Amino acid sequence: MRLTIIGFLIIFIGMLLIIFGSISQVTPQSTSSAIGGLVLIGPIPIFFGVGPHQALLPLVTLGIIFTIISIIFFILSIYMFRKNIENR
């Protein structure tokens, strides 16, 4: 129970740090900006973004990495499930 509370506190503190960091960020003089996002539904990444193409590259990289990790976890869960059934 204590670990759960500590976990929630760490997540909350991290969210506060992100909010304060984005508020205190100094904006550059140029008006060029880019916005993008990554939605991961199962092992399928969906990217969206507006702005220069350089801003989309990190999202594509993260999407590929998360897809590979989710496929690895999926394969490991199937392997562990089959191994558990064989041991019964």
Secondary structure, DSSP 8 states (H G I E B T S, - for coil): -HHHHHHHHHHHHHHHHHHHHHHS----SS----EEEEEEETTEEEEEEES-GGGHHHHHHHHHHHHHHHHHHHHHHHHHHHHHHHT-
